[in-house]
Amino acid sequence: MASIKMGVFGAWRGNSYIDLMLREPEIDLFAICDKNIDNLCDDGKLAEIPKFRDFDEFLSYGKENGMNAVFLANYFHQHAPFAIKAMNAGLDVFSECTAASTLKECVELVETVEKTGRKYMLCENYPFSNEMLKMEEIAREGALGSLLYAEGEYNHSGGNEELRRLTPGRYHWRAWLPRTYYLTHSLGPIMYITKTEVRYVSARASHSDLLYELREWRHNYDGAAHMLCEMSGGMTARFTGCTAMASDYGRYRVCGDISGVEAGGYIPGGKVRQFWHEHTKPDGQNENVLLIDPAFDDDKKAKNAGHGGGDYRVVQNIKDYLICGKEPFFDVYRAVNMSATAILGWRSCLNHGENFKVPDFRNKEEREAVRDDDLTPFPDENGEGATLPAALPFEE
């Protein structure tokens, strides 16, 4: 009998995870909820699975019938309220996207996990591609020496047709998403490889004339935002939000005082580059540079999953957490550390790079300082409630 009875909320983004969960004998796909459920779940293999349009009905059905976990793949900026509601109902929560969209939500999410004792995991997938796993392995073995600097860049642009398809509505979140907010794919691998968290953030955004032409329906017309951060342990890191730069899809680098590793960009596809100074090169090694072809035992199962195998490994992490009790790296504290970095990074952009301290949400005093901070760039479905701009001020 499957020990994980999983409900999925959000069938558009959740669809790839639904497919992966159906392959796992330990997971019973218990119910699916989406306001557009008829359009998204017409696959015959889902015919017998209960489907709902309303989250409260979905949750009530789950509670009455033994559902024990919820996978959240709903709108980017709305995960925290649904995570809190699910945990208060006695369910464990797996959040596919950013944990929270305000500092107030960060506090509420942490305190709900602590109060209820429910399991919570951020399902960020980029750290679990082959390249990122190999970089983490090299760093974990101490081959980099003292960590000095890291960088992560996530680039995902698109033409008008794609952007309109991805923005179905005047007040859809993608039309109001500041450039620092979608940073899990760039910051997540850095945190995982280096086992660090952000302590301070200073950021700058860059205006895009190309995106400004779309301002009537895409109000976030900056093309890029770069964050320079002080990390725990004293390392410095530079990373982006989701950029629209004319550049390679993404690149990642971690440098120590002995060696450095990098992937993406100009590095041949799927490989990791490791570099040494002449005076730090290991004895017996002839070259200063190695191109490493990562390989892992689960490659055959992972290779057909999304995000370089990351989606498959996220599902395995869920199983390890729920069945074996193995604590995930991206627990609620690291999850809100990323969210708060995105939120404060945007405030830094609006204030010409002002340096902001990222609260340590393990510390109750630091939570208290931001408990009522609900500033947000996102309007509700009626176009109301936004208290921050979605792009830098710009005069033609």
C-alpha positions in Angstrom: 0.0 0.0 0.0 1.3 3.5 -0.9 2.4 5.3 2.2 2.2 8.8 0.6 -1.3 9.9 -0.3 -0.6 13.1 -2.2 -2.9 15.8 -3.4 -1.7 18.2 -6.1 -2.9 21.8 -6.2 -2.2 23.4 -9.6 -2.4 21.1 -12.6 -0.7 23.3 -15.2 2.8 23.4 -13.6 2.0 20.4 -11.6 1.4 18.2 -14.6 5.0 17.1 -15.0 5.1 16.1 -11.3 1.8 14.3 -11.7 3.4 12.1 -14.4 6.4 11.4 -12.1 4.3 10.6 -9.1 2.2 8.1 -11.1 5.3 6.1 -11.6 6.2 5.8 -7.9 4.5 2.8 -6.1 5.0 4.6 -2.8 2.9 7.5 -3.9 -0.9 7.4 -4.3 -2.0 10.4 -6.3 -5.0 11.0 -4.2 -6.7 14.1 -5.6 -6.1 17.1 -8.0 -7.3 20.7 -7.7 -7.2 23.5 -10.2 -9.7 26.1 -11.1 -9.3 25.1 -14.8 -9.4 21.4 -14.0 -11.4 20.3 -17.1 -8.9 21.8 -19.5 -5.8 20.4 -17.7 -6.8 16.9 -16.6 -8.5 15.2 -19.5 -5.9 12.5 -19.7 -7.4 9.0 -19.4 -4.8 7.9 -16.8 -6.3 10.4 -14.4 -9.9 9.4 -15.0 -10.3 7.7 -11.6 -8.6 10.4 -9.5 -11.0 12.8 -7.7 -10.8 16.4 -9.1 -11.7 19.7 -7.6 -11.9 23.4 -8.6 -12.1 24.7 -5.0 -9.2 24.3 -2.7 -11.3 24.1 0.5 -13.4 21.2 -1.0 -10.2 19.5 -2.1 -8.8 19.8 1.4 -12.0 18.7 3.1 -12.1 15.6 0.9 -8.5 14.8 1.6 -8.9 15.2 5.4 -11.9 12.9 5.4 -10.3 10.2 3.2 -6.7 10.0 4.4 -4.7 12.3 2.2 -1.5 13.1 4.1 0.4 15.6 1.9 -0.2 18.4 -0.6 2.1 19.4 -3.5 1.6 23.1 -4.3 2.1 24.1 -7.9 -0.3 27.0 -7.9 0.4 30.6 -8.8 3.9 31.8 -8.0 3.0 34.4 -5.4 0.2 32.5 -3.6 2.0 29.5 -2.0 2.2 30.6 1.6 -1.5 31.0 2.3 -2.4 27.6 0.9 0.6 26.0 2.6 -0.6 27.4 5.9 -4.1 26.3 5.4 -3.0 22.7 4.5 -0.6 22.4 7.5 -3.4 23.7 9.9 -5.5 20.9 8.4 -2.9 18.3 9.4 -1.2 17.8 6.0 2.5 18.0 5.1 3.4 20.5 2.4 5.7 20.5 -0.7 5.9 23.9 -2.3 7.0 23.9 -6.0 7.8 27.6 -6.3 8.8 30.4 -4.0 7.7 29.9 -0.4 6.3 33.4 0.2 5.7 36.8 -1.5 5.9 39.1 1.6 8.0 39.2 4.7 4.8 38.8 6.7 4.1 35.6 4.9 7.6 34.4 5.7 6.9 34.8 9.4 3.5 33.2 9.2 4.8 30.2 7.2 7.7 29.5 9.6 5.5 29.8 12.7 2.9 27.5 11.2 5.5 24.8 10.6 6.8 25.2 14.2 3.3 25.2 15.7 1.8 22.3 13.7 5.0 20.1 13.5 4.1 19.3 9.9 6.7 18.5 7.3 7.5 21.3 4.8 9.9 21.3 1.8 10.6 23.7 -1.0 10.8 21.7 -4.2 13.4 23.8 -6.0 14.7 21.5 -8.8 17.8 23.2 -10.3 20.2 22.1 -7.6 19.5 18.5 -8.5 20.6 18.4 -12.1 23.7 16.3 -12.9 26.0 19.4 -13.2 24.9 20.9 -9.9 25.1 17.6 -8.1 28.7 17.2 -9.3 29.6 20.7 -8.2 28.1 20.0 -4.8 30.1 16.8 -4.5 33.3 18.6 -5.3 32.6 21.3 -2.8 31.5 18.9 -0.1 34.8 16.9 -0.4 36.7 20.1 0.4 38.4 20.3 -3.0 37.6 24.0 -3.4 39.3 25.1 -0.1 37.8 28.2 1.6 34.8 29.4 -0.4 35.3 32.9 -1.7 32.8 33.6 -4.4 29.8 32.1 -6.3 27.5 33.2 -9.0 24.2 31.9 -10.5 22.5 33.2 -13.6 19.1 32.1 -14.9 18.0 33.4 -18.2 14.5 32.9 -19.8 13.3 35.3 -22.3 10.5 35.0 -24.9 8.7 36.6 -27.8 5.4 38.4 -27.7 3.4 35.2 -28.5 5.0 33.2 -25.7 4.7 36.0 -23.2 1.0 36.5 -24.0 0.4 32.7 -23.6 2.2 32.8 -20.2 0.2 35.9 -19.1 -3.4 34.9 -19.3 -5.1 38.0 -17.8 -4.5 41.6 -16.9 -3.7 40.8 -13.3 -1.8 37.5 -13.8 1.3 37.4 -11.6 3.7 37.2 -14.5 2.7 40.7 -15.6 3.7 42.1 -12.2 6.7 40.0 -11.2 9.8 42.2 -10.4 13.1 40.9 -11.7 14.5 39.9 -8.3 11.6 37.7 -7.3 12.0 34.6 -9.4 15.5 33.7 -8.0 15.1 30.1 -6.9 16.7 28.7 -10.0 19.8 31.0 -9.7 20.2 31.2 -5.9 19.0 27.7 -5.1 22.0 25.9 -6.6 24.4 28.3 -4.9 22.9 27.6 -1.5 22.9 23.9 -2.1 26.4 23.6 -3.4 28.0 25.8 -0.8 25.6 25.1 2.2 25.2 28.8 2.8 22.3 31.3 3.2 22.0 35.0 2.4 22.7 37.4 5.2 22.8 40.8 3.3 21.5 41.8 -0.2 22.2 44.7 -2.5 20.7 44.8 -5.9 20.3 46.7 -9.2 17.8 46.3 -12.0 18.2 47.2 -15.7 15.6 48.8 -17.9 14.7 47.1 -21.2 13.3 49.1 -24.1 12.1 45.9 -25.8 10.0 44.9 -22.8 8.9 48.5 -22.2 7.0 48.3 -25.5 4.8 45.6 -23.9 4.1 47.8 -20.8 0.3 47.9 -21.4 0.0 44.2 -20.5 3.4 43.3 -19.0 4.2 45.9 -16.3 7.5 44.4 -15.3 9.6 45.9 -18.1 13.0 45.6 -16.5 15.2 43.1 -18.4 17.5 41.9 -15.5 18.3 42.3 -11.9 21.6 41.3 -10.2 22.0 40.8 -6.5 25.3 40.9 -4.7 25.1 39.2 -1.4 27.1 38.4 1.7 26.5 34.8 2.5 26.8 32.9 5.8 30.4 32.0 6.4 31.6 35.2 4.7 31.5 34.1 1.1 30.2 36.6 -1.5 27.7 35.6 -4.2 26.2 37.3 -7.2 23.1 36.0 -8.8 20.1 37.1 -10.9 16.4 36.8 -10.8 14.8 35.4 -14.0 16.5 37.6 -16.6 15.6 38.4 -20.2 19.1 39.1 -21.4 20.5 38.1 -24.8 22.8 35.5 -23.2 23.2 31.8 -22.6 20.4 30.1 -20.8 22.3 29.9 -17.5 25.6 29.6 -15.8 26.9 28.7 -12.3 30.3 29.1 -10.7 31.7 28.5 -7.2 35.3 29.6 -6.5 37.6 28.8 -3.5 41.2 29.5 -2.7 42.3 26.1 -4.0 40.1 25.4 -7.0 36.9 26.5 -8.7 34.0 24.7 -10.5 31.5 26.0 -13.1 28.8 24.8 -15.5 26.6 26.2 -18.1 27.5 29.2 -20.4 30.4 28.3 -22.6 31.1 25.0 -20.8 30.2 22.1 -23.2 26.7 20.8 -22.5 26.3 18.6 -19.5 29.9 19.0 -18.3 31.5 20.6 -15.2 34.8 22.5 -15.5 37.2 22.4 -12.5 40.2 24.8 -12.5 43.3 25.1 -10.3 46.1 27.6 -9.9 49.5 26.1 -10.8 50.5 26.2 -7.1 47.2 24.6 -5.8 47.0 21.8 -8.5 47.0 18.3 -6.8 50.2 16.4 -7.0 50.4 14.1 -10.0 47.8 16.1 -12.0 49.1 17.4 -15.3 46.4 19.8 -16.3 45.1 23.0 -14.6 41.6 22.4 -16.1 39.4 19.3 -16.1 36.2 18.9 -18.0 34.1 16.4 -15.9 31.2 14.4 -17.3 28.9 13.9 -14.3 27.2 10.5 -13.9 25.0 9.2 -11.1 23.4 5.9 -10.4 19.9 7.2 -11.1 20.8 8.7 -14.5 18.6 6.4 -16.5 15.5 7.3 -14.5 16.3 11.0 -14.1 17.4 11.9 -17.7 13.9 12.0 -19.1 12.5 14.1 -16.3 12.4 17.9 -16.5 15.1 20.4 -15.5 18.1 18.1 -16.1 16.7 15.3 -13.9 15.9 17.8 -11.1 12.2 17.1 -11.2 12.7 13.3 -10.7 15.1 13.9 -7.9 12.7 16.3 -6.1 10.2 13.5 -6.1 12.8 11.1 -4.6 13.6 13.8 -1.9 9.9 13.9 -1.1 9.9 10.1 -0.6 13.0 10.2 1.5 11.5 12.9 3.7 8.1 11.3 4.2 9.0 7.6 4.3 12.6 7.7 5.7 12.5 10.9 7.7 15.5 12.3 5.9 15.4 16.1 6.4 15.5 18.1 3.1 18.1 20.8 2.5 15.4 23.2 1.5 13.5 23.3 4.7 11.2 26.1 5.7 14.0 28.3 7.0 16.1 28.1 3.8 12.9 28.5 1.8 12.0 31.8 3.4 15.6 32.9 3.3 15.3 32.8 -0.5 11.9 34.5 -0.5 13.1 37.3 1.7 16.2 37.8 -0.4 14.0 38.3 -3.5 11.7 40.7 -1.6 14.5 42.8 -0.1 16.5 42.6 -3.3 13.7 44.4 -5.1 13.5 47.1 -2.4 17.3 47.5 -2.9 16.7 48.0 -6.7 14.1 50.7 -5.9 16.6 52.4 -3.6 19.7 52.4 -5.9 21.4 49.4 -4.4 20.8 50.0 -0.7 22.1 47.2 1.4 19.4 45.2 3.3 19.9 42.6 6.1 17.9 39.4 5.4 16.2 38.3 8.6 17.1 35.0 10.1 13.7 33.6 10.6 15.0 31.1 13.1 15.4 34.1 15.4 12.1 35.3 17.0 13.3 38.8 17.5 14.2 39.2 13.8 10.8 37.8 12.9 9.1 40.3 15.1 10.7 43.2 13.2 9.0 42.2 9.9 5.9 40.5 11.3 3.5 43.1 9.8 5.5 43.8 6.6 3.1 43.0 3.8 4.4 45.2 1.0 3.8 43.6 -2.3 4.0 44.4 -6.1 1.2 41.9 -6.9 -2.4 43.2 -7.3 -5.3 40.9 -6.6 -7.7 39.6 -9.2 -9.5 43.0 -9.2 -6.3 44.9 -9.7 -6.1 46.2 -6.1 -3.7 45.7 -3.3 -0.3 46.3 -4.9 1.9 48.5 -2.7 5.2 48.4 -4.6 5.9 49.1 -8.3 6.7 46.1 -10.5 9.5 47.9 -12.4 11.9 50.7 -11.9 10.5 54.2 -12.6 11.2 55.2 -16.2 10.7 58.3 -18.2 10.8 58.2 -22.0 
